Amino acid sequence: MPPTTPYAGKFSTSTYNNNIHLHKYHQPMEVSYGDMCYHDNSLVSGSLEALIQHLVPTVDYYPDRSYVFTFLLSSRLFLHPYELMSRLCHLCVEQHRSGDLQTRRIRDVAPKIVQLLTEWTETFPYDFRDERMMRCLKEMSHHLARGDEYSWRAMQQMTQRLIRRLAALGQYEEAIATLNASTAERPTALKAKQQNGQRNDVLSVCDDAFILAQQLTHIELDRLSFIGPEEFIQAFGVKDPLDNHKSFFRKRRTTNLEAYVAWFNRLSYLVATEICMPVKKKHRARALEFFIDVARECYNIGNFNSLMAIITGMNMSPVSRLKKTWSKVNTDKFDILEHQMDPSSNFSNYRTALRGATQRSITAHSNQEKIVIPFFSLLIKDIYFLNEGCASRLPNGHVNFEKLWDLAKQVSEFLVWRQVMCPFERDRKILQYLVTTAVFTEDELHLASYETEGPENHLEKDSRRSLRTSLLHREHR
């Protein structure tokens, strides 16, 4: 049987994306091996059972790392990770049952089983929040202990690393939940500070655009690091028509992905709040100019997500209507940034900049040059349309593995970006301000905008009157 892909054996631990390529056919050559079909030596389809069997190591065989990642990532479109784990463990145990040779066979194949489970636990650790998955790991560890003490010890070490990772995840999710609860409590002091002219804004905490961009990059990379690659698939996973189990798709976990999207929205509202809150026009103009500079520094760093969040905040209608404020600002730099993130032609300018940042990252000589933080909503959109635009099953019932390769290519790039360590020094005071300071709701932004630069027509006057009434009613409830 040919290798799973033409790139067998070239996977390194940290560069999944180097070995998952879009398929280009030069000389069509289709070959079938049982229930698996190849095109130009690359796997293109197969029955689900054959693909599961292809994942199982033997004495003489270990699956390509590209195949392991691709199948573990997207198999959840067809079955629950626990079901895959159960079948995998069952097949591993069954192949060892050969009478007097059982112990020797376990010893020969055990290191490969440990390697496969290590790849699973390190790349998709969140699958093991399911207690049934942990039980399978424990049972496999006991099985290996009968024939190979070295592999048993390796399994114990792997399990300890997994437990530490899951504990860190739990702490992170608790911290995010606490933050969300604290910022959800609307502080009545925010409007009072605006009216009294008290200066408690971002510029009083940090007036250096480069430093603020660095702190934003810390937040982005911290939150990116906790997003599991499987969350992209689980966010859009549609129940396989050949599967009768619905519970997994009802309970799919995308907690960290959703938290990251919420951070983007918070940053946009924070920017708009900082601009609309000052009573004096010169203070609003200064805030505008500052965030334009911060956005430019984010672009230079490769932090496209914060860049787009800042642009989004500055384009919100409560900010964009502040004509007197904008007239005091040189918008040339802002116009250039908007051009770079222009959504026309499917964000072609941004995609060109992203490719440039990715190439810089590949040839980087420092951690700072390695930073690539994509505009996350567009990444999700790309994966969504890739999933929706192509069938997961072929008419003959086979899994469409070409689609799975393409999904893996998209997600594997994210894994490389996610693992970069932020090289900048942390400033806890700035970080605390960015993630905890109160921000206006959409209605509060509109009212603050009308209070700083009055309504220009009857429609805006009616809107201000309505907002005053509704917000006053909420404060007294």
C-alpha positions in Angstrom: 0.0 0.0 0.0 1.4 3.5 -0.9 2.0 6.1 1.8 -1.0 8.1 2.9 0.4 11.3 1.4 3.4 12.1 -0.8 4.9 13.8 2.2 5.2 10.8 4.5 7.8 11.1 7.2 8.5 14.8 6.8 6.3 16.0 9.6 8.1 17.7 12.5 6.5 18.3 15.9 6.0 22.0 15.3 5.3 22.3 11.6 2.2 20.5 10.7 1.5 23.0 7.9 4.7 22.2 6.1 3.4 18.8 5.1 -0.3 19.3 4.3 -0.7 20.7 0.8 -3.5 21.3 -1.5 -3.6 18.5 -4.0 -2.4 19.3 -7.5 -2.9 16.6 -10.1 -0.4 16.4 -13.0 -0.9 12.9 -14.3 -4.2 11.3 -13.1 -3.6 7.9 -11.6 -6.3 6.5 -9.3 -5.6 3.3 -7.3 -7.9 1.5 -4.8 -6.7 -0.6 -1.9 -9.6 -2.3 -0.4 -11.9 0.5 0.9 -9.3 3.2 0.4 -8.7 5.2 -2.8 -5.5 7.0 -3.8 -4.9 9.6 -6.5 -1.3 10.3 -7.5 -0.2 8.4 -4.4 -2.3 10.6 -2.1 -5.3 9.3 -0.1 -8.5 10.9 -1.4 -11.3 8.8 0.1 -12.1 5.7 2.1 -14.7 4.0 4.2 -14.8 5.1 7.8 -13.9 1.7 9.1 -10.9 1.5 6.7 -9.7 4.9 7.8 -9.9 3.9 11.5 -7.9 0.7 10.7 -5.4 2.8 8.9 -4.7 4.7 12.1 -3.7 1.6 14.0 0.0 1.0 14.4 1.4 -2.5 13.8 4.9 -4.0 14.2 5.7 -3.0 10.7 3.6 0.1 10.2 3.0 3.6 11.7 0.7 6.1 10.1 2.1 9.3 8.6 1.9 12.2 11.1 0.0 14.2 8.5 -2.7 11.4 8.4 -2.8 11.2 12.2 -3.4 14.9 12.6 -5.9 15.1 9.7 -8.0 12.1 10.8 -8.0 13.0 14.6 -9.1 16.5 13.7 -12.0 15.8 11.3 -13.1 12.3 12.4 -15.4 14.1 14.8 -17.5 15.0 11.8 -18.5 11.3 11.8 -18.2 10.0 15.3 -17.5 11.1 18.9 -13.8 11.1 19.9 -14.7 8.5 22.6 -16.1 6.2 19.9 -12.9 6.5 17.9 -10.8 5.9 21.0 -12.8 2.8 21.9 -12.4 1.3 18.4 -8.7 2.2 18.3 -8.0 0.5 21.7 -10.0 -2.5 20.7 -8.1 -2.9 17.4 -4.8 -2.5 19.2 -5.6 -5.1 21.8 -7.1 -7.6 19.2 -4.0 -7.6 17.0 -1.8 -8.6 20.0 -3.8 -11.8 20.8 -1.6 -14.4 19.1 -1.1 -17.1 21.7 2.5 -17.5 23.0 3.7 -14.5 20.9 1.4 -12.1 22.7 4.0 -10.6 25.1 6.6 -10.2 22.3 4.1 -8.6 20.0 3.1 -6.1 22.7 6.7 -5.2 23.3 7.3 -4.7 19.5 4.3 -2.5 18.9 3.9 -0.8 22.2 6.2 2.2 21.5 4.2 3.0 18.4 0.9 2.9 20.3 2.4 5.3 22.9 3.6 7.6 20.1 0.1 7.7 18.6 -1.6 8.3 21.9 1.0 11.0 22.7 0.2 12.8 19.4 -3.5 12.7 20.3 -3.1 13.9 23.9 -0.7 16.7 23.0 -2.5 18.0 19.9 -6.1 17.4 21.1 -5.9 17.3 24.9 -9.4 18.7 25.4 -10.9 15.4 24.0 -9.7 13.9 27.3 -12.0 16.0 29.5 -14.4 13.2 28.8 -13.9 10.7 31.6 -14.5 7.8 29.2 -11.4 8.9 27.2 -9.3 8.9 30.4 -10.6 5.4 31.3 -9.5 4.2 27.8 -6.0 5.6 28.4 -5.8 3.9 31.8 -6.9 0.6 30.3 -4.4 0.8 27.5 -1.7 1.6 30.0 -2.5 -1.6 31.9 -2.5 -3.6 28.7 1.0 -2.3 27.7 2.3 -2.9 31.2 2.0 -6.6 30.6 4.6 -6.6 27.8 6.8 -3.5 28.0 7.7 -1.6 31.1 9.4 1.2 29.2 6.2 1.9 27.3 4.2 1.7 30.5 6.4 4.4 32.0 6.1 6.5 28.9 2.3 6.2 29.2 2.4 7.4 32.8 4.5 10.4 31.9 2.2 11.2 29.0 -0.9 11.1 31.3 0.8 13.4 33.8 1.5 16.0 31.1 -2.1 15.7 29.9 -3.5 16.2 33.5 -1.3 19.3 33.9 -2.6 20.7 30.5 -6.2 20.1 31.5 -5.7 21.7 34.9 -4.2 24.8 33.2 -7.2 24.9 30.9 -9.6 24.7 33.8 -7.8 27.6 35.5 -7.9 29.7 32.3 -11.7 29.1 31.8 -12.4 30.0 35.4 -10.4 33.2 35.1 -12.3 34.1 31.9 -15.6 33.4 33.6 -14.6 35.6 36.5 -13.6 38.4 34.2 -16.8 38.2 32.3 -18.9 38.3 35.5 -17.0 41.3 36.8 -17.3 43.3 33.5 -21.0 42.4 33.2 -21.8 44.4 36.3 -22.5 47.8 34.7 -20.6 50.5 36.7 -22.8 53.6 37.2 -19.6 55.5 37.9 -18.6 55.4 34.2 -21.1 58.0 33.1 -20.4 60.1 36.2 -16.7 60.2 35.4 -17.5 61.4 31.9 -19.7 64.2 33.2 -17.3 65.2 35.9 -14.3 65.3 33.5 -12.3 62.7 35.6 -9.4 61.4 33.6 -9.3 57.7 34.0 -8.8 56.5 30.5 -6.3 54.4 28.6 -4.0 57.3 28.0 -3.6 57.8 31.8 -2.5 54.2 32.0 -0.3 54.0 28.8 0.5 56.8 26.4 2.9 54.8 24.3 1.2 53.2 21.3 4.0 50.6 20.8 3.8 49.4 24.4 0.0 49.2 24.2 0.2 47.2 21.0 2.7 44.9 22.8 0.2 44.3 25.7 -2.6 43.6 23.2 -0.4 41.0 21.6 0.2 39.4 25.0 -3.6 39.1 25.4 -4.1 37.7 21.9 -1.4 35.1 22.1 -2.5 34.0 25.6 -6.0 33.4 24.5 -5.0 31.9 21.2 -2.9 29.3 23.1 -6.0 27.9 24.8 -8.0 27.3 21.6 -8.1 23.6 20.7 -7.8 22.9 17.0 -10.8 20.7 17.2 -13.0 23.7 18.2 -12.9 24.9 14.6 -14.5 21.6 13.5 -16.9 21.3 16.4 -18.1 24.9 15.8 -19.5 23.9 12.4 -19.8 20.1 12.8 -23.0 18.8 11.2 -24.2 15.4 12.3 -23.1 12.7 9.8 -26.2 11.5 8.0 -25.0 7.9 8.6 -24.7 8.4 12.3 -27.6 8.1 14.7 -25.8 9.6 17.8 -26.7 13.3 18.3 -25.5 14.1 21.7 -21.9 15.1 20.8 -23.1 17.7 18.3 -25.5 19.1 20.8 -22.8 19.4 23.4 -19.9 20.4 21.3 -17.3 22.5 23.2 -16.1 25.7 21.6 -15.7 27.6 24.8 -12.2 29.0 24.2 -13.0 29.9 20.5 -16.1 31.8 21.7 -14.1 33.6 24.4 -11.6 34.8 21.8 -14.3 36.2 19.6 -15.7 37.9 22.7 -12.3 39.5 23.3 -12.4 41.0 19.8 -15.8 42.5 20.5 -14.7 43.8 23.8 -11.6 45.5 22.3 -13.8 47.2 19.6 -16.2 48.5 22.3 -13.3 49.6 24.5 -11.8 51.7 21.6 -15.2 53.3 20.9 -15.7 54.0 24.7 -12.3 55.6 25.0 -13.1 57.9 22.1 -16.7 58.8 23.0 -16.2 59.2 26.8 -14.2 62.5 27.0 -16.2 65.6 27.2 -13.6 67.9 25.5 -13.1 67.6 21.8 -9.3 67.8 22.1 -9.3 64.8 24.4 -11.5 62.8 21.9 -9.2 63.8 19.0 -6.1 62.7 21.1 -7.8 59.3 21.8 -8.5 58.9 18.0 -4.9 59.7 17.1 -3.6 57.4 19.8 -5.6 54.4 18.6 -4.6 55.0 15.0 -1.0 54.7 16.1 -1.7 51.6 18.2 -3.4 50.0 15.2 -0.3 50.8 13.0 2.0 49.2 15.6 -0.3 46.1 15.7 0.1 45.9 11.9 3.9 46.1 12.1 4.0 43.4 14.9 1.7 41.1 12.8 -1.2 41.3 15.2 -4.0 41.6 12.7 -6.8 40.6 15.1 -6.2 43.6 17.4 -5.7 45.8 14.3 -9.1 44.8 12.9 -10.8 45.2 16.3 -9.4 48.8 16.6 -10.6 49.7 13.1 -14.0 48.2 13.9 -14.3 50.3 17.0 -13.4 53.4 15.2 -15.9 52.7 12.4 -18.8 52.2 14.8 -21.5 54.7 14.1 -21.2 56.5 17.6 -17.5 57.2 16.7 -17.8 57.8 12.9 -20.5 60.5 13.4 -18.2 62.7 15.6 -17.4 65.0 12.6 -16.0 67.8 14.8 -13.6 65.4 16.4 -12.5 63.7 13.2 -11.8 67.2 11.7 -9.0 67.7 14.2 -7.3 64.4 13.2 -4.9 63.7 10.3 -6.5 60.5 9.0 -3.8 59.6 6.4 -2.5 56.8 8.5 -6.0 55.5 9.3 -6.9 55.5 5.6 -3.8 53.4 4.9 -4.8 50.9 7.6 -8.4 50.7 6.4 -7.1 50.0 2.9 -5.0 47.1 4.2 -8.0 45.6 5.9 -10.5 46.5 3.1 -13.0 43.6 2.8 -13.4 44.0 -1.0 -12.2 41.1 -3.2 -12.5 38.8 -0.2 -9.9 40.8 1.9 -7.3 40.4 -0.8 -5.1 43.2 0.7 -5.2 41.6 4.1 -4.5 38.2 2.7 -1.4 39.5 0.9 -0.2 41.1 4.2 -0.9 37.8 6.1 1.2 35.8 3.5 4.0 38.3 4.0 3.8 38.0 7.8 3.8 34.2 7.5 6.8 34.2 5.3 8.6 36.5 7.7 7.7 34.1 10.5 9.2 31.1 8.6 12.5 32.8 8.2 12.5 34.6 11.5 15.6 35.1 13.6 13.7 36.3 16.7 10.4 35.6 18.5 9.0 39.0 17.6 9.4 38.2 13.8 7.5 34.9 14.4 4.3 36.6 15.5 1.4 36.1 13.2 -2.1 36.7 14.8 -4.7 36.4 12.0 -8.0 38.3 11.8 -9.8 35.5 13.6 -13.3 36.0 12.4 -12.1 35.7 8.8 -10.2 32.5 9.6 -13.4 31.0 11.1 -15.3 32.1 8.0 -12.8 30.5 5.7 -13.0 27.2 7.6 -16.8 27.4 7.7 -17.1 27.8 3.9 -14.6 25.1 3.3 -16.7 22.8 5.4 -20.0 23.8 4.0 -18.8 24.0 0.3 -17.7 20.4 0.1 -19.5 17.2 1.0 -18.0 15.1 3.8 -19.3 11.9 2.2 -19.0 10.8 -1.4 -22.0 9.2 -3.2 -20.5 5.7 -2.5 -20.5 6.4 1.2 -16.7 7.0 1.4 -15.4 9.8 3.6 -14.1 12.6 1.3 -10.6 12.7 2.5 -9.5 15.5 0.2 -11.8 17.8 2.1 -10.2 16.6 5.4 -6.8 17.4 4.0 -7.9 20.9 3.2 -9.4 21.5 6.6 -6.2 20.2 8.2 -4.1 22.6 6.2 -6.2 25.6 7.4 -6.1 24.5 11.0 -2.4 23.4 11.0 -1.4 27.0 10.1 -3.2 28.2 13.1 -1.4 25.7 15.3 2.0 27.1 14.2 0.8 30.7 14.9 -0.6 29.7 18.3 2.6 28.2 19.7 4.7 31.5 19.4 5.8 32.8 22.8 5.2 36.5 23.2 8.6 38.2 23.5 7.4 41.5 25.0 7.7 42.4 28.7 4.3 42.2 30.5 2.9 45.3 32.1 0.3 44.1 34.6 -1.3 47.5 35.1 -1.9 47.9 31.4 -3.1 44.3 31.0 -5.5 44.7 33.9 -6.9 47.8 32.4 -7.5 46.3 29.0 -9.3 43.2 30.3 -11.3 44.7 33.2 -12.1 48.3 32.6 -15.8 49.0 32.1 -16.9 49.7 28.5 -20.1 51.2 27.2 -22.9 49.1 25.7 -24.1 50.0 22.3 -26.9 52.2 23.6 -24.5 53.9 26.0 -22.1 54.6 23.2 -24.8 56.2 21.1 -25.9 58.4 24.0 -22.3 59.4 24.9 -21.8 60.3 21.2 -24.9 62.5 21.2 -23.9 64.2 24.5 -20.4 65.1 23.2 -21.5 66.2 19.7 -25.2 67.0 19.7 -27.8 65.6 17.3 -27.7 67.0 13.7 -31.3 66.2 12.7 -34.7 65.2 14.1 -33.9 61.5 13.8 -30.9 61.8 16.0 -32.8 64.1 18.4 -35.5 61.4 18.8 -32.9 58.7 19.2 -31.2 60.7 22.0 -34.5 61.3 23.8 -35.4 57.6 23.6 -31.9 56.5 24.8 -32.0 58.8 27.7 -35.4 57.4 28.8 -34.5 53.8 28.4 -31.1 54.0 30.1 -32.6 56.0 33.0 -35.2 53.3 33.4 -32.5 50.6 33.5 -30.5 52.4 36.1 -33.5 52.6 38.5 -34.6 49.0 38.1 
